[in-house]
């Protein structure tokens, strides 16, 4: 970004101290400058029109117009990258943050919980990552989602069934919005387990799972260590833990670990994808959605090497085309699909593999 003009950032936060802190942190980042600080949502909207910033940081909880209302106006009337700033101290705040990402916010930053140097440094690093993602934000990939329909909960199955097929999904920046379109598009009769890795810190993945569970026909929950992987269920990797699958006494089971970060994140998708390739072979489909970095590329290559299928989100609908581009370059894909075609592409690949099982004498 050194050859470009600095990205102009508007800070919107009703807390005077935190507004000043964000201004100070952003001022220390190469390639960004703060052009204004608003103390409430109404002033924020006024300054968006007056200053025309490249990026907005937006407090999610404010008196009067709150962050979701301001975000909704920005994305519909004057679209530009928005980074949410969240205290995330309660389940309600977490759910609001997930909703903001679904509505088109590029990323979020947690407010520092203390005054220590380590806490401030963590906020600075997260803020820099979010702003650099916002600088690469593809507004064309943020089409207006249809109004989500809350689905009735799927009937519970009395006894666990063993999954014979699996769909592994990797997503990062822009992922919650993408997942809100892809996961609900799977039919309730889906005869495969869905395993999701979204780059997200602890606490937020539970909120993501709750939101997807409201939208999808399939039951969605945050995965727990040792549980049996069942068809027709969606498992979200918990923030701060890598998720993989492994053979168990009663079927394939979830394995969670707090090992070292991979590609700078935990959970990372590559460990899941490699384990899915090992356990499900040709009856697996890997999916790489929007996000920065290279996570998922090596894992998708492993799935394809095991005979499984691969779907990569296309450039036009990706908010950030980093992960899909790396996956396509390193692993290739059976389908490169727009976001609204990802679920159909996955279903088609599963159908082809079901036909292969029947032809080869396997169970349908």
VOGU-3710 file (C-alpha; in Angstrom, 3 decimals, decimal comma):
1> xxxxxxxxxx> 0,000/0,000/0,000  3,069/2,277/0,162  2,600/3,522/-3,407  -1,059/4,416/-2,791  -2,598/7,284/-0,866  -3,481/6,439/2,743  -6,921/4,909/3,251  -9,141/7,445/4,987  -10,889/6,071/8,080  -13,889/7,431/9,960
11> xxxxxxxxxx> -14,195/6,269/13,589  -17,723/6,053/15,056  -17,810/5,315/18,806  -19,883/6,835/21,599  -17,099/6,202/24,139  -14,776/9,221/24,022  -11,822/7,279/25,441  -12,171/4,388/22,988  -12,706/6,766/20,085  -9,436/8,484/20,973
21> xxxxxxxxxx> -7,726/5,104/21,403  -8,833/3,951/17,962  -7,651/7,241/16,464  -4,252/6,742/18,116  -3,946/3,100/17,032  -4,906/3,838/13,426  -2,525/6,805/13,289  0,303/4,361/14,023  -0,545/2,087/11,091  1,161/2,608/7,764
31> xxxxxxxxxx> -1,277/3,286/4,936  -4,202/4,611/7,017  -5,267/7,970/8,394  -8,210/9,043/10,546  -10,280/11,772/8,902  -12,905/12,107/11,621  -14,352/10,750/14,874  -18,121/10,631/15,433  -19,642/10,180/18,878  -22,979/8,656/17,849
41> xxxxxxxxxx> -24,719/7,045/14,912  -26,389/10,191/13,606  -23,111/12,117/13,563  -21,474/9,097/11,953  -23,925/9,124/9,044  -23,481/12,864/8,656  -19,689/12,489/8,457  -19,922/9,571/6,028  -21,621/11,944/3,580  -19,447/14,926/4,453
51> xxxxxxxxxx> -16,006/13,233/4,518  -16,595/10,266/2,160  -14,169/7,974/4,053  -12,747/4,817/2,462  -13,403/2,757/5,599  -15,637/3,162/8,667  -15,008/1,638/12,096  -18,361/1,363/13,825  -19,254/0,707/17,458  -22,002/-1,892/17,552
61> xxxxxxxxxx> -23,734/-0,641/20,721  -24,593/3,071/20,821  -27,529/5,129/22,114  -29,953/6,390/19,498  -28,989/4,877/16,155  -27,085/1,719/17,017  -24,341/0,068/14,961  -26,677/-2,279/13,084  -28,926/0,577/12,002  -25,978/2,675/10,836
71> xxxxxxxxxx> -24,449/-0,319/9,064  -27,726/-1,064/7,283  -27,908/2,507/5,993  -24,276/2,564/4,872  -24,448/-0,737/3,011  -27,708/0,133/1,256  -27,149/3,836/0,512  -23,399/4,644/0,535  -21,670/1,221/0,498  -18,068/0,990/1,683
81> xxxxxxxxxx> -16,052/-1,333/3,951  -17,150/-1,251/7,585  -15,236/-2,772/10,517  -17,375/-3,338/13,613  -15,988/-2,631/17,080  -17,574/-4,845/19,715  -17,298/-5,175/23,486  -18,567/-8,759/23,097  -19,125/-9,240/26,816  -22,557/-10,871/26,535
91> xxxxxxxxxx> -24,305/-13,410/24,343  -26,516/-10,605/23,026  -23,525/-8,549/21,906  -21,948/-11,572/20,243  -25,174/-12,239/18,347  -25,332/-8,588/17,251  -21,757/-8,857/15,963  -22,572/-11,989/13,956  -25,630/-10,233/12,515  -23,454/-7,270/11,498
101> xxxxxxxxxx> -21,077/-9,567/9,618  -24,049/-11,177/7,907  -25,283/-7,720/6,868  -21,991/-6,926/5,163  -19,442/-5,708/7,731  -16,025/-6,857/6,551  -14,709/-7,841/9,993  -14,853/-6,957/13,675  -12,454/-5,950/16,437  -13,009/-6,566/20,112
111> xxxxxxxxxx> -12,587/-3,579/22,388  -9,659/-3,975/24,815  -10,871/-5,495/28,077  -8,051/-4,082/30,182  -5,368/-1,442/30,329  -2,341/-3,741/29,990  0,168/-3,406/27,150  -0,565/-6,933/25,903  -4,290/-6,173/25,691  -3,701/-2,976/23,718
121> xxxxxxxxxx> -1,181/-4,694/21,460  -3,699/-7,453/20,696  -6,305/-4,845/19,779  -3,799/-3,024/17,562  -2,903/-6,214/15,680  -6,545/-7,206/15,189  -7,385/-3,677/14,073  -4,553/-3,684/11,539  -5,642/-7,066/10,159  -9,246/-5,865/9,853
131> xxxxxxxxxx> -8,296/-2,594/8,157  -5,998/-4,352/5,672  -8,838/-6,740/4,870  -11,137/-3,745/4,420  -8,610/-2,221/1,992  -9,036/-5,346/-0,209  -12,806/-5,508/0,237  -14,749/-6,339/-2,933  -18,013/-4,421/-2,662  -19,280/-6,307/-5,705
141> xxxxxxxxxx> -19,201/-9,461/-3,588  -21,659/-7,978/-1,091  -24,918/-8,263/-2,969  -28,029/-7,818/-0,894  -29,003/-11,139/0,642  -32,626/-12,105/0,424  -34,340/-11,471/3,760  -33,348/-14,532/5,822  -36,168/-16,893/6,681  -36,024/-18,440/10,129
151> xxxxxxxxxx> -36,594/-22,165/9,731  -38,403/-24,434/12,198  -35,954/-26,694/14,041  -35,287/-30,036/12,358  -36,702/-33,090/14,169  -34,212/-34,724/16,502  -32,955/-38,202/15,647  -33,124/-40,572/18,617  -29,924/-42,517/17,950  -26,721/-41,262/16,324
161> xxxxxxxxxx> -26,165/-42,314/12,725  -22,755/-42,721/11,202  -21,880/-40,249/8,500  -20,626/-41,874/5,314  -20,080/-38,609/3,439  -18,833/-35,197/4,479  -18,716/-31,597/3,282  -15,823/-29,534/4,693  -16,109/-25,741/4,388  -13,402/-23,113/4,945
171> xxxxxxxxxx> -14,176/-19,395/5,256  -12,612/-16,277/6,713  -13,174/-12,571/5,966  -16,710/-12,243/4,627  -17,411/-15,796/5,745  -20,362/-15,293/8,112  -22,299/-13,591/5,315  -21,310/-16,315/2,840  -22,205/-19,103/5,273  -25,610/-17,476/5,857
181> xxxxxxxxxx> -26,332/-18,111/2,183  -24,615/-21,457/1,652  -25,647/-23,441/4,745  -29,395/-22,660/4,540  -29,326/-23,707/0,866  -28,632/-27,337/1,812  -31,783/-29,456/1,833  -33,020/-30,969/5,092  -32,615/-34,438/3,546  -28,860/-33,954/2,967
191> xxxxxxxxxx> -27,137/-37,305/3,512  -23,779/-35,877/4,535  -22,228/-34,169/7,530  -21,224/-30,515/7,113  -18,087/-29,374/8,948  -17,325/-25,644/9,012  -14,146/-23,767/9,901  -14,659/-20,004/10,104  -11,673/-17,961/11,268  -13,113/-16,429/14,422
201> xxxxxxxxxx> -11,999/-16,051/18,063  -13,485/-17,926/21,037  -16,998/-16,892/22,000  -18,075/-15,782/18,543  -18,309/-19,203/16,884  -21,108/-20,172/19,271  -23,012/-17,078/18,110  -22,326/-17,978/14,481  -23,672/-21,492/15,073  -26,798/-20,126/16,764
211> xxxxxxxxxx> -27,483/-17,791/13,857  -26,971/-20,484/11,215  -29,208/-22,825/13,214  -31,990/-20,214/12,986  -31,595/-19,953/9,218  -30,896/-23,522/8,104  -33,069/-26,584/7,658  -30,222/-28,662/9,089  -29,405/-28,445/12,811  -26,249/-26,406/13,445
221> xxxxxxxxxx> -24,137/-26,354/16,597  -20,637/-25,643/17,827  -18,705/-28,915/17,744  -17,646/-30,729/20,915  -14,726/-33,094/21,365  -15,535/-36,790/20,887  -19,044/-36,443/19,463  -20,067/-38,734/16,622  -20,254/-37,110/13,174  -23,775/-37,629/11,840
231> xxxxxxxxxx> -25,268/-36,986/8,401  -27,641/-34,060/8,083  -25,919/-32,018/10,789  -23,650/-28,959/10,676  -20,629/-28,725/12,994  -18,893/-25,357/13,532  -15,303/-25,439/14,800  -15,011/-23,579/18,132  -12,898/-20,447/18,133  -9,430/-21,072/19,519
241> xxxxxxxxxx> -9,430/-24,796/18,687  -8,507/-26,742/15,583  -11,146/-29,258/14,494  -10,463/-32,597/12,809  -12,244/-35,933/12,434  -10,970/-39,413/13,229  -12,246/-43,012/13,363  -13,884/-43,942/16,667  -15,506/-47,039/18,121  -18,981/-45,967/16,963
251> xxxxxxxxxx> -18,094/-44,050/13,808  -16,201/-40,949/12,780  -15,798/-38,531/15,718  -14,851/-34,885/16,232  -11,389/-34,115/17,580  -10,618/-30,667/18,975  -7,177/-29,401/19,953  -5,586/-26,152/21,056  -2,368/-26,753/19,150  -0,196/-24,096/17,576
261> xxxxxxxxxx> -1,813/-21,671/15,165  -1,584/-22,525/11,468  -1,448/-19,737/8,867  -1,718/-17,464/11,900  -5,177/-18,742/12,877  -6,854/-21,286/15,137  -9,101/-22,884/14,028  -7,549/-23,459/10,630  -9,251/-25,379/7,837  -6,286/-27,405/6,573
271> xxxxxxxxxx> -6,234/-29,866/9,527  -9,964/-30,505/9,071  -9,686/-30,965/5,316  -6,754/-33,391/5,594  -8,593/-35,484/8,210  -11,790/-35,469/6,119  -9,750/-36,745/3,165  -8,355/-39,541/5,345  -11,725/-40,558/6,816  -14,101/-40,062/3,890
281> xxxxxxxxxx> -11,913/-40,297/0,787  -13,939/-40,008/-2,424  -17,116/-39,409/-0,396  -15,913/-35,956/0,669  -16,359/-32,531/-0,875  -14,195/-29,586/0,157  -15,393/-25,992/-0,196  -13,245/-22,857/0,045  -15,127/-19,588/0,467  -14,093/-15,938/0,770
291> xxxxxxxxxx> -11,148/-14,974/2,963  -7,600/-13,687/3,182  -4,567/-15,939/3,098  -3,962/-19,509/1,971  -5,802/-21,657/4,523  -7,705/-24,495/2,841  -5,464/-24,788/-0,223  -3,334/-27,706/1,043  -6,384/-29,375/2,567  -8,401/-29,110/-0,630
301> xxxxxxxxxx> -5,477/-30,653/-2,493  -5,559/-33,585/-0,032  -9,304/-34,081/-0,560  -8,884/-34,120/-4,335  -5,934/-36,531/-4,059  -8,200/-38,879/-2,061  -10,786/-38,798/-4,858  -13,074/-36,230/-3,279  -14,649/-33,201/-4,927  -13,775/-29,520/-4,667
311> xxxxxxxxxx> -15,795/-26,311/-4,959  -14,229/-22,843/-4,864  -16,158/-19,569/-4,632  -15,623/-17,367/-7,676  -13,847/-14,015/-7,709  -16,917/-11,902/-8,507  -18,854/-12,913/-5,385  -15,910/-13,249/-2,966  -15,561/-10,368/-0,526  -11,836/-11,256/-0,363
321> xxxxxxxxxx> -10,538/-13,515/-3,143  -7,397/-14,682/-1,292  -8,271/-18,167/-0,035  -10,304/-19,170/-3,120  -7,517/-17,975/-5,437  -4,835/-19,924/-3,543  -7,005/-23,048/-3,431  -7,701/-22,849/-7,153  -4,002/-22,336/-7,937  -2,728/-25,165/-5,713
331> xxxxxxxxxx> -5,532/-27,728/-5,786  -7,781/-26,882/-8,712  -11,520/-27,442/-8,412  -14,359/-29,434/-9,921  -16,543/-26,347/-9,775  -15,816/-22,618/-9,421  -19,181/-21,229/-8,362  -20,795/-17,926/-7,429  -21,950/-17,788/-3,832  -25,570/-18,542/-4,656
341> xxxxxxxxxx> -24,465/-21,593/-6,645  -22,083/-23,158/-4,112  -24,640/-25,409/-2,371  -25,995/-26,664/-5,709  -22,451/-27,423/-6,918  -21,723/-29,365/-3,729  -24,991/-31,293/-4,002  -24,202/-32,207/-7,603  -20,757/-33,509/-6,683  -22,255/-35,563/-3,840
351> xxxxxxxxxx> -24,831/-37,022/-6,244  -22,062/-38,028/-8,630  -20,247/-39,733/-5,778  -23,452/-41,477/-4,688  -23,863/-42,843/-8,205  -20,222/-43,986/-8,116  -20,834/-45,868/-4,848  -23,817/-47,703/-6,299  -21,940/-48,576/-9,482  -18,976/-49,883/-7,463
361> xxxx> -21,177/-51,978/-5,180  -21,113/-49,665/-2,146  -24,132/-48,690/-0,081  -26,209/-45,843/-1,502
//
